[in-house]
Amino acid sequence: MTTVHVAASESGAQFLAPNQIVPLLIGATVDEVERELVLQTLARCDGNRTRASRVLGLSVRTLRNKIRIYAASGIDVPAYQD
């Protein structure tokens, strides 16, 4: 499965309507979609796990466990930035 990233414009984030997003998700597994959502949320939260967990509706512990799995698989996880 090829990961599709939506580039943000210079002026800010690009938002897509649900009917534009669904075609990008077809053919992806739920795990792949979840991983992409977690990683992009972390990136938008500048790696702040507490803030990302609130946005995602997950506990910090659950998010940390997911990050640990991704990192063990060799996936780059956005680090916290001041």
C-alpha positions as CSV (number, residue, x, y, z in Angstrom):
1,M,0.0,0.0,0.0
2,T,1.3,3.4,-1.0
3,T,0.9,6.2,1.6
4,V,-0.7,9.3,0.2
5,H,0.2,12.5,1.9
6,V,-1.8,15.7,1.3
7,A,0.6,18.6,1.2
8,A,-0.3,21.7,3.2
9,S,-0.1,25.0,1.4
10,E,2.2,27.7,2.6
11,S,-0.6,29.7,4.2
12,G,-1.8,26.7,6.3
13,A,-3.3,23.3,6.3
14,Q,-5.3,22.0,3.3
15,F,-8.7,20.5,4.4
16,L,-10.5,18.0,2.2
17,A,-14.2,17.1,2.3
18,P,-15.1,13.5,3.3
19,N,-16.0,12.7,-0.3
20,Q,-12.5,13.7,-1.3
21,I,-10.8,11.7,1.5
22,V,-12.6,8.4,1.1
23,P,-11.2,7.6,-2.4
24,L,-7.7,8.0,-0.9
25,L,-8.5,5.5,1.8
26,I,-10.0,2.8,-0.4
27,G,-7.6,-0.2,-0.5
28,A,-5.9,0.8,2.7
29,T,-6.2,-1.4,5.8
30,V,-7.7,0.1,9.0
31,D,-4.2,-0.3,10.6
32,E,-2.6,1.8,7.8
33,V,-5.3,4.5,8.0
34,E,-4.9,4.6,11.8
35,R,-1.1,4.8,11.6
36,E,-1.3,7.6,9.1
37,L,-3.8,9.5,11.2
38,V,-1.7,9.1,14.3
39,L,1.5,10.2,12.6
40,Q,0.0,13.2,10.9
41,T,-1.7,14.3,14.1
42,L,1.6,14.0,15.9
43,A,3.3,16.1,13.2
44,R,0.6,18.8,13.4
45,C,1.0,18.8,17.2
46,D,4.7,19.3,16.8
47,G,5.3,15.9,18.4
48,N,3.4,16.8,21.6
49,R,2.0,13.4,22.7
50,T,-0.4,14.9,25.2
51,R,-2.0,17.3,22.8
52,A,-2.1,14.6,20.0
53,S,-3.7,12.1,22.3
54,R,-6.5,14.7,23.1
55,V,-7.1,15.4,19.5
56,L,-7.2,11.7,18.7
57,G,-9.4,10.8,21.7
58,L,-6.8,8.4,23.0
59,S,-5.1,8.0,26.3
60,V,-1.5,9.1,26.4
61,R,-0.6,5.5,27.3
62,T,-2.4,4.1,24.2
63,L,-0.7,6.7,22.0
64,R,2.7,5.9,23.5
65,N,2.1,2.2,22.9
66,K,1.2,2.8,19.2
67,I,4.3,5.0,18.8
68,R,6.4,2.2,20.3
69,I,5.0,-0.3,17.8
70,Y,5.6,2.1,14.8
71,A,9.2,2.9,15.9
72,A,10.0,-0.8,16.3
73,S,8.7,-1.3,12.7
74,G,11.2,1.3,11.5
75,I,8.7,4.1,10.9
76,D,9.8,7.6,11.6
77,V,7.7,9.2,14.4
78,P,7.6,13.0,14.7
79,A,9.6,14.1,17.7
80,Y,8.6,16.8,20.2
81,Q,9.7,20.3,19.0
82,D,9.7,23.4,21.2
